[in-house]
Amino acid sequence: MRLSTSGIIFVLAGAALIITAYRFALPGLLPAGLLLLGLVVLSALLVLWGTRRVSIAMSTNVHQVFLPGGRDRYPLAAEGKEVEIEAQVTNIGQLAIPSATIDFVAAEGFGDSTSGEVPALSQRASQTVLTSFTPHRRGVSGIESVLLTVFGPFGLVKMKRKVHGAFPVAVSVPHLGARIPKDSSIRPARLDDGKIRSGHTTRDFHTREYVPGDDLRHVHWPSTAKSGELMVRHEADEETLYALILVDLAADADAAEPSDLEIEFLLAAATAAGTAFLRADYEVNVVAPRYQIRFKGARDIDKLRLLSALVRPGRVELPAHDNPNHIVICSVGDERGQELASHFSRRVPVTLRTLSEIGDMTMMGLSEDLPESWTTFESKRPTARGQGKGTGGRPGTTGRPGTNSGAQGAGSDPAGAAPGTSGTNSGTEGVRR
């Protein structure tokens, strides 16, 4: 609580009048001095009482998301996208509250702090204050605190008080695009001819010729009329496609620890890959430091984005995998990436993403693009041919089928190497970009 300029003048004038009344035996000045001091004290008491009877309810325009098996729900925002936050100020006391200023103190990385005006509120009255932020850093941030500054009657006293604590908001990596080629070998051909269906949410059928013993109730009369042969409906077999994404955020031995921007870059690549697989009806098992979560279908994309906000640096522990259709490894260093890839069968396509492929990290933040080589995946398994040395890898390692030996992406460049990388990719061939 602080005195305003008017309040200071009232206090000094009241004190001077009281001293003059006693010093010069002028009793008529005493009531005036006491009145001035009393107004200041009364204003302070009213402000103190009023600010204690204020209720603040916070909400936002983004929906809340939680991880499977988790208890905490977070409003989920994306880096670089504006977030609107609404504060409803309610006077729950018996006395009116004068006009006030409300300050929203933003956490680091969530944007600049803002403020707004609240008009005078009568008993049980409410006022909604709308503000917005543009987060520029991945993680859990949001509002640190909400402060209310109230001026007392006559403008003699003002008081700034914390009326609401932290309001956390999870900020995911930016929405970046990636795709799975429709002709990819990781998509079974039977999925396209109707004899197999992906997922486990709907029933699907194909027709075939009638054979003795088939239930006549399953005869498909439109197909029978069209072909001239008796045709029956047959329910398609169900197969759930499965992708494994490993996110390792620990540096190679004797290498510098990754920066926040580098970690964000790898998480953006992993999230873009997971989103592409989920939209293609895959189940996606994401394994990151301290997390192992299986996502099912496009409805879990927001949960995957929430995971990108919560992950912290560290080494990943290899899971007990069950024959995934495709593996994506996002690793800080080439050596660690190749080590992780070596634990999987040669029959499984592996896509390896490492920081050695990228020379410019400035695209992160408000940009909406990943490097071209990181937006798609191998469409056919390569054939190993002898021993080679991978780009950025260890000498003498064998080119792995389906693995980008030396941490190269599957893009439009046949060499797959980004500017600033060196070496050759003699360990693999036959990848159709």
RODREN-177174 format. One line per field, with one value per residue (C-alpha): residue number from 1; residue in one letter; x, y, z. Coordinates in pm, 1 decimal. Layout:
# RODREN-177174
pos	NUM  ...
code	a  ...
x	X  ...
y	Y  ...
z	Z  ...
//
This chain:
# RODREN-177174
pos	1  2  3  4  5  6  7  8  9  10  11  12  13  14  15  16  17  18  19  20  21  22  23  24  25  26  27  28  29  30  31  32  33  34  35  36  37  38  39  40  41  42  43  44  45  46  47  48  49  50  51  52  53  54  55  56  57  58  59  60  61  62  63  64  65  66  67  68  69  70  71  72  73  74  75  76  77  78  79  80  81  82  83  84  85  86  87  88  89  90  91  92  93  94  95  96  97  98  99  100  101  102  103  104  105  106  107  108  109  110  111  112  113  114  115  116  117  118  119  120  121  122  123  124  125  126  127  128  129  130  131  132  133  134  135  136  137  138  139  140  141  142  143  144  145  146  147  148  149  150  151  152  153  154  155  156  157  158  159  160  161  162  163  164  165  166  167  168  169  170  171  172  173  174  175  176  177  178  179  180  181  182  183  184  185  186  187  188  189  190  191  192  193  194  195  196  197  198  199  200  201  202  203  204  205  206  207  208  209  210  211  212  213  214  215  216  217  218  219  220  221  222  223  224  225  226  227  228  229  230  231  232  233  234  235  236  237  238  239  240  241  242  243  244  245  246  247  248  249  250  251  252  253  254  255  256  257  258  259  260  261  262  263  264  265  266  267  268  269  270  271  272  273  274  275  276  277  278  279  280  281  282  283  284  285  286  287  288  289  290  291  292  293  294  295  296  297  298  299  300  301  302  303  304  305  306  307  308  309  310  311  312  313  314  315  316  317  318  319  320  321  322  323  324  325  326  327  328  329  330  331  332  333  334  335  336  337  338  339  340  341  342  343  344  345  346  347  348  349  350  351  352  353  354  355  356  357  358  359  360  361  362  363  364  365  366  367  368  369  370  371  372  373  374  375  376  377  378  379  380  381  382  383  384  385  386  387  388  389  390  391  392  393  394  395  396  397  398  399  400  401  402  403  404  405  406  407  408  409  410  411  412  413  414  415  416  417  418  419  420  421  422  423  424  425  426  427  428  429  430  431  432  433
code	m  r  l  s  t  s  g  i  i  f  v  l  a  g  a  a  l  i  i  t  a  y  r  f  a  l  p  g  l  l  p  a  g  l  l  l  l  g  l  v  v  l  s  a  l  l  v  l  w  g  t  r  r  v  s  i  a  m  s  t  n  v  h  q  v  f  l  p  g  g  r  d  r  y  p  l  a  a  e  g  k  e  v  e  i  e  a  q  v  t  n  i  g  q  l  a  i  p  s  a  t  i  d  f  v  a  a  e  g  f  g  d  s  t  s  g  e  v  p  a  l  s  q  r  a  s  q  t  v  l  t  s  f  t  p  h  r  r  g  v  s  g  i  e  s  v  l  l  t  v  f  g  p  f  g  l  v  k  m  k  r  k  v  h  g  a  f  p  v  a  v  s  v  p  h  l  g  a  r  i  p  k  d  s  s  i  r  p  a  r  l  d  d  g  k  i  r  s  g  h  t  t  r  d  f  h  t  r  e  y  v  p  g  d  d  l  r  h  v  h  w  p  s  t  a  k  s  g  e  l  m  v  r  h  e  a  d  e  e  t  l  y  a  l  i  l  v  d  l  a  a  d  a  d  a  a  e  p  s  d  l  e  i  e  f  l  l  a  a  a  t  a  a  g  t  a  f  l  r  a  d  y  e  v  n  v  v  a  p  r  y  q  i  r  f  k  g  a  r  d  i  d  k  l  r  l  l  s  a  l  v  r  p  g  r  v  e  l  p  a  h  d  n  p  n  h  i  v  i  c  s  v  g  d  e  r  g  q  e  l  a  s  h  f  s  r  r  v  p  v  t  l  r  t  l  s  e  i  g  d  m  t  m  m  g  l  s  e  d  l  p  e  s  w  t  t  f  e  s  k  r  p  t  a  r  g  q  g  k  g  t  g  g  r  p  g  t  t  g  r  p  g  t  n  s  g  a  q  g  a  g  s  d  p  a  g  a  a  p  g  t  s  g  t  n  s  g  t  e  g  v  r  r
x	0.0  129.1  15.9  -56.3  68.3  -264.3  -239.8  107.2  -16.4  -313.2  -86.4  161.0  -115.3  -299.4  19.1  106.3  -238.4  -224.9  124.3  20.9  -290.4  -81.9  219.1  33.5  -276.5  -513.9  -765.2  -976.5  -708.1  -708.9  -1034.1  -918.9  -588.7  -758.9  -1005.9  -728.6  -547.2  -876.7  -958.9  -626.5  -676.9  -1035.3  -924.2  -654.8  -903.6  -1154.3  -885.4  -757.1  -1107.8  -1204.8  -906.0  -965.6  -1315.3  -1216.2  -1237.2  -1047.4  -1142.2  -898.9  -978.4  -833.6  -946.0  -734.7  -865.1  -716.9  -521.0  -379.7  -142.8  -269.1  -239.4  -155.9  -344.1  -248.1  -448.9  -293.4  -434.1  -233.7  -94.2  152.3  472.3  429.2  47.0  -149.2  -324.5  -616.2  -659.6  -971.5  -993.1  -1333.2  -1308.5  -1594.5  -1668.0  -1781.1  -1795.9  -2068.9  -1906.7  -1839.6  -1487.6  -1343.3  -1185.9  -862.1  -577.7  -512.5  -163.7  -89.5  270.3  382.1  623.9  952.2  900.0  525.0  540.5  528.6  335.1  11.6  -233.4  -596.6  -854.2  -1133.1  -1421.1  -1577.1  -1770.8  -2078.2  -2174.2  -2164.3  -2083.1  -1837.0  -1616.6  -1433.0  -1082.7  -937.0  -566.5  -342.1  9.7  232.0  455.8  800.5  944.4  843.4  755.8  509.8  486.1  173.6  85.3  301.7  60.9  -223.3  -192.3  -471.9  -397.8  -686.0  -706.5  -895.5  -1163.6  -1044.5  -735.9  -535.6  -412.1  -334.3  -270.9  -125.1  -216.3  -167.7  -517.3  -437.2  -143.8  9.3  -202.6  9.4  -17.2  169.5  340.6  414.3  658.8  525.9  286.3  521.1  430.1  551.2  392.7  401.2  416.5  103.9  315.3  543.8  651.1  557.0  193.0  79.5  -52.1  -357.2  -460.3  -524.1  -709.3  -970.5  -872.3  -723.0  -827.9  -619.2  -718.5  -992.3  -1281.9  -1508.6  -1626.2  -1529.9  -1611.4  -1505.4  -1688.3  -1581.1  -1738.2  -1975.0  -1834.6  -2039.3  -2088.9  -2115.3  -2411.4  -2670.2  -2757.0  -2421.3  -2500.4  -2423.3  -2696.4  -2566.3  -2232.9  -2414.8  -2629.0  -2326.7  -2097.3  -2354.5  -2193.6  -2318.5  -2109.9  -2092.4  -1973.3  -1660.0  -1542.4  -1197.3  -916.9  -793.8  -432.1  -303.6  -1.9  253.6  534.6  802.1  954.0  1262.0  1365.9  1715.8  1825.8  2171.9  2493.6  2757.8  3061.9  3298.7  3039.5  2874.0  2528.6  2250.0  2102.3  1734.5  1687.9  1849.1  1629.6  1325.9  1426.7  1445.6  1115.7  953.1  1077.6  953.8  613.8  574.3  659.6  420.8  141.5  192.2  175.3  -131.2  -316.3  -232.7  -411.1  -95.7  -54.3  252.5  468.7  678.1  972.5  1145.9  1343.5  1114.8  820.3  686.7  336.3  136.3  -94.5  -383.9  -527.2  -564.9  -762.7  -436.3  -242.4  -298.8  -168.6  143.6  187.2  147.5  425.9  653.1  597.7  675.9  986.1  1316.5  1674.3  1820.6  1901.3  1625.3  1586.6  1510.4  1165.0  1061.0  935.8  694.6  787.1  692.4  623.0  855.7  1103.1  1197.7  1498.7  1559.1  1899.6  2137.3  2449.8  2520.9  2703.2  2415.1  2164.8  2352.1  2384.3  2007.2  1939.7  2169.6  1933.7  1656.2  1600.8  1734.2  1389.0  1234.8  1270.6  1449.7  1459.1  1735.5  1728.0  2029.5  2144.8  2442.8  2203.7  2100.3  2322.5  2066.9  1842.3  1686.5  1378.8  1238.6  999.0  756.2  838.1  613.7  865.3  1095.3  1388.8  1265.9  1466.1  1278.6  924.2  896.0  1021.8  1183.7  932.5  1128.4  1381.4  1735.6  1968.7  2289.7  2608.8  2913.4  3085.5  3097.7  3144.4  2826.5  2807.8  2899.3  2902.1  3175.2  3424.3  3358.7  2989.0  2767.7  2498.4  2166.7  1868.5  1605.3  1839.3  1974.1  2334.8  2514.4  2201.9  2066.6  1701.0  1481.4  1414.4  1437.5  1817.0  1946.5  2251.0  2026.7  2299.8  2238.6  2490.3  2771.5  2782.7  3055.9  3125.8  2945.9  2654.3  2801.3  2637.2  2288.5  2133.4  1801.1  1603.9  1333.2  1306.2
y	0.0  342.9  699.6  895.1  1249.2  1376.8  1140.6  1268.6  1627.4  1540.3  1372.1  1662.1  1921.5  1733.8  1689.5  2058.7  2169.1  1946.8  2070.4  2432.5  2386.5  2267.9  2490.6  2817.8  2731.4  2740.1  2463.9  2543.9  2392.9  2057.3  1920.4  2016.0  1831.8  1523.6  1528.3  1528.1  1237.7  1053.2  1071.6  911.0  632.7  572.5  551.0  297.6  80.5  81.2  -17.5  -293.5  -433.0  -401.1  -582.4  -875.4  -919.1  -958.8  -1291.5  -1361.3  -1648.6  -1724.7  -1898.6  -1923.5  -1983.9  -2300.2  -2635.4  -2842.2  -3160.0  -3435.7  -3723.9  -4083.3  -4197.7  -3846.2  -3636.9  -3285.6  -3099.8  -2807.8  -2550.1  -2627.3  -2348.2  -2358.9  -2161.7  -1849.6  -1859.0  -1595.7  -1710.1  -1516.5  -1518.4  -1395.1  -1280.5  -1234.9  -990.7  -1022.3  -811.7  -1064.2  -812.5  -589.2  -259.8  -113.5  -129.4  174.8  148.4  -46.5  -154.3  -524.8  -648.0  -987.3  -1091.8  -1335.3  -1618.8  -1624.5  -1726.8  -1661.2  -1306.7  -955.5  -870.7  -678.9  -468.4  -357.4  -137.2  -253.4  -8.3  45.9  -262.4  -259.6  -548.5  -886.5  -714.5  -865.9  -738.1  -940.0  -832.6  -985.1  -997.0  -1193.0  -1332.9  -1481.4  -1749.0  -1787.5  -2075.8  -2439.8  -2564.5  -2498.5  -2123.7  -1904.6  -1636.8  -1609.4  -1387.7  -1137.8  -806.9  -561.5  -195.5  -13.2  358.6  442.1  712.1  1064.8  914.2  932.3  572.9  304.9  -62.7  -327.2  -679.0  -1024.1  -1155.8  -1471.8  -1710.9  -1896.2  -1994.3  -2253.0  -2299.6  -2572.6  -2441.2  -2704.4  -2682.8  -2505.8  -2688.1  -2820.0  -3046.4  -3390.6  -3661.7  -4033.7  -4126.7  -4314.4  -4570.3  -4627.0  -4981.2  -4912.6  -4903.2  -5259.6  -5297.3  -5486.6  -5166.7  -5006.2  -5294.7  -5315.5  -5656.1  -5507.5  -5208.1  -5006.8  -4913.0  -5051.0  -4809.7  -4907.9  -5221.8  -5265.0  -5531.7  -5656.9  -5898.9  -6234.7  -6521.6  -6751.2  -7090.2  -7378.1  -7337.4  -6956.5  -6811.5  -6701.3  -6409.4  -6259.1  -6251.1  -5905.9  -5858.1  -5540.2  -5710.3  -6027.5  -5834.5  -5651.1  -5953.6  -6223.5  -6446.0  -6503.3  -6271.0  -6259.2  -5994.6  -6071.6  -5861.7  -5718.7  -5830.6  -5567.2  -5474.4  -5193.9  -5019.3  -4917.2  -4660.9  -4617.2  -4271.3  -4241.3  -3897.8  -3893.5  -3553.8  -3636.3  -3533.3  -3776.4  -3836.2  -3534.4  -3319.3  -3004.7  -3035.2  -2934.4  -2586.4  -2522.7  -2435.5  -2760.4  -2962.1  -2776.8  -2852.8  -3228.4  -3228.3  -3040.5  -3306.5  -3589.3  -3424.3  -3362.5  -3726.5  -3853.9  -3631.9  -3764.6  -4125.9  -4065.5  -3904.6  -4211.5  -4436.9  -4561.1  -4622.1  -4428.3  -4523.8  -4223.4  -4291.7  -3985.6  -3917.4  -4021.4  -4084.0  -4379.6  -4321.6  -4493.8  -4271.0  -4403.9  -4214.9  -3850.5  -3780.9  -3809.7  -3547.5  -3282.4  -3521.3  -3573.9  -3197.0  -3174.0  -3429.4  -3205.6  -2930.2  -3149.3  -3341.3  -3246.1  -3322.7  -3663.7  -4006.6  -4231.9  -4591.9  -4840.2  -4994.9  -5355.5  -5308.6  -5536.5  -5525.2  -5170.8  -5096.9  -4797.8  -4639.3  -4270.9  -4177.9  -3813.0  -3782.5  -3499.5  -3674.6  -3912.9  -4162.9  -4200.1  -4217.4  -4501.4  -4681.5  -4670.5  -4779.9  -5082.6  -5239.1  -5295.8  -5560.3  -5490.4  -5568.6  -5261.1  -4923.0  -4669.7  -4293.3  -4111.8  -3738.7  -3569.4  -3211.2  -3259.6  -3228.6  -2875.4  -2571.6  -2301.5  -2319.1  -1975.3  -2124.7  -2227.2  -2007.5  -1835.3  -2027.7  -2302.4  -2516.4  -2807.0  -2877.5  -3057.3  -3368.3  -3395.1  -3378.6  -3730.1  -4082.5  -4360.2  -4521.8  -4843.0  -5042.0  -5000.2  -5288.8  -5304.4  -5330.1  -5410.5  -5190.0  -4813.0  -4498.4  -4300.4  -3929.1  -3817.3  -4179.9  -4408.1  -4555.8  -4912.1  -4924.6  -5124.0  -4947.3  -5056.3  -5135.2  -4868.9  -4655.8  -4320.6  -4408.8  -4102.2  -3919.5  -3810.2  -3737.2  -3875.8  -3579.3  -3474.6  -3469.3  -3818.8  -3761.2  -3650.3  -3445.3  -3094.9  -2815.3  -2837.1  -3219.0  -3433.4  -3791.8  -4040.7  -4274.8  -4583.0  -4814.3  -4786.2  -4754.8  -4795.6  -4552.7  -4394.4  -4032.9
z	0.0  -95.8  -50.3  -364.1  -408.1  -274.2  21.3  109.8  97.2  322.1  578.2  585.1  606.5  882.7  1085.2  1040.6  1158.8  1467.8  1560.1  1505.2  1720.0  2017.4  1961.4  1927.2  2135.7  1837.6  1918.4  1614.9  1388.0  1565.6  1412.6  1064.2  1110.3  1248.0  958.7  699.3  867.2  917.8  546.2  460.7  717.9  600.9  237.4  332.2  523.9  238.9  -14.4  212.6  260.0  -104.4  -251.4  -19.8  -161.7  -526.0  -709.7  -1035.5  -1269.0  -1555.3  -1883.6  -2233.3  -2590.5  -2631.2  -2511.1  -2231.7  -2304.2  -2085.4  -2152.5  -2137.0  -1777.5  -1658.3  -1405.6  -1507.8  -1771.3  -1955.0  -2193.6  -2507.9  -2725.0  -3013.5  -3031.0  -3241.5  -3225.7  -3035.1  -2717.6  -2573.5  -2195.8  -2022.5  -1662.1  -1498.7  -1207.5  -955.1  -646.5  -385.8  -101.8  35.6  -59.2  -400.8  -537.4  -716.8  -1061.5  -1077.4  -1304.1  -1362.1  -1457.5  -1614.3  -1541.8  -1812.4  -1744.5  -1934.3  -2295.2  -2294.9  -2428.6  -2286.4  -1970.5  -2028.3  -1831.3  -1851.5  -1682.3  -1452.6  -1393.9  -1053.7  -942.9  -726.4  -500.7  -686.1  -1016.5  -1264.4  -1543.9  -1808.2  -1913.8  -2231.0  -2310.9  -2547.9  -2562.9  -2832.5  -2677.0  -2829.2  -2627.7  -2592.0  -2245.7  -1964.8  -1906.3  -1902.2  -1646.5  -1334.5  -1141.2  -1171.7  -983.7  -908.0  -836.1  -661.8  -576.5  -259.4  -219.1  -296.1  -464.8  -142.6  -126.6  -384.1  -321.6  -552.6  -449.5  -598.4  -666.8  -866.5  -875.7  -1168.7  -1467.4  -1653.8  -2029.6  -2219.7  -2532.6  -2796.3  -3084.5  -3396.5  -3628.4  -3896.9  -4186.2  -4288.8  -4500.8  -4570.9  -4941.7  -5049.3  -5235.9  -4940.3  -4864.2  -4503.6  -4617.3  -4700.4  -5055.4  -4926.2  -4752.0  -5091.2  -5258.6  -4980.7  -4845.4  -4535.5  -4332.7  -4094.7  -3743.4  -3526.1  -3541.7  -3836.5  -4017.2  -4382.4  -4643.1  -4983.7  -5213.5  -5354.7  -5548.1  -5364.1  -5260.2  -5121.9  -4749.6  -4752.0  -4565.9  -4824.3  -4598.4  -4699.5  -5071.4  -5212.9  -5471.8  -5641.8  -5718.0  -5821.5  -6070.8  -6209.8  -6255.1  -6334.1  -6068.7  -5715.6  -5491.4  -5113.1  -4871.7  -4673.6  -4382.2  -4436.3  -4210.0  -3967.0  -3929.4  -3709.4  -3856.0  -3598.7  -3601.4  -3335.7  -3275.5  -3056.3  -2928.1  -2776.4  -2645.9  -2511.4  -2685.7  -2809.4  -2592.9  -2580.4  -2759.8  -2627.9  -2479.0  -2717.6  -2688.7  -2623.0  -2990.3  -3105.5  -2868.8  -2996.6  -3354.9  -3291.2  -3102.9  -3391.4  -3634.1  -3410.3  -3362.9  -3736.9  -3808.9  -3541.9  -3672.8  -4027.2  -3909.2  -3690.5  -3979.1  -4188.2  -3933.3  -3762.8  -3396.0  -3285.5  -2989.5  -2884.0  -2655.7  -2510.2  -2191.3  -1900.5  -2132.9  -2330.6  -2465.4  -2737.0  -2941.7  -3148.7  -3441.0  -3534.2  -3217.0  -3019.9  -3219.7  -2953.3  -2687.6  -2896.7  -2916.6  -2538.4  -2500.1  -2709.7  -2452.4  -2151.1  -2266.2  -2105.3  -2224.1  -2151.3  -2290.0  -2409.1  -2295.6  -2572.6  -2533.1  -2575.8  -2932.6  -3116.1  -3485.9  -3588.7  -3954.0  -3942.2  -3701.6  -3677.8  -3465.2  -3371.6  -3211.6  -3125.6  -3256.0  -3541.9  -3323.0  -3078.7  -3363.3  -3533.8  -3200.6  -3151.2  -3509.4  -3473.1  -3217.5  -3471.0  -3735.9  -4084.0  -4222.5  -4057.9  -4237.8  -4017.9  -4069.9  -3882.8  -3810.4  -3649.4  -3605.8  -3839.0  -4132.7  -4043.4  -4078.3  -3995.1  -3689.6  -3735.4  -3907.0  -3571.9  -3377.4  -3609.3  -3930.7  -4063.3  -4256.0  -4188.5  -4420.8  -4732.7  -4644.6  -4313.9  -4449.7  -4593.0  -4532.5  -4731.9  -4963.6  -5023.9  -4832.6  -4968.5  -5039.3  -4837.5  -5038.8  -4833.9  -4584.8  -4596.8  -4403.2  -4327.6  -4321.5  -3974.6  -3857.0  -3729.9  -3981.1  -4076.4  -3993.6  -4223.0  -4424.2  -4274.7  -4494.2  -4449.3  -4237.2  -4341.4  -4276.9  -4147.8  -4037.9  -4374.7  -4438.4  -4713.0  -4931.4  -5291.4  -5288.8  -5374.8  -5161.8  -4877.8  -4715.4  -4594.8  -4646.2  -4400.9  -4383.2  -4532.3  -4615.9  -4843.1  -4811.2  -4974.0  -4721.9  -4871.8  -5215.5  -5386.2  -5173.8  -5386.2  -5271.0
//
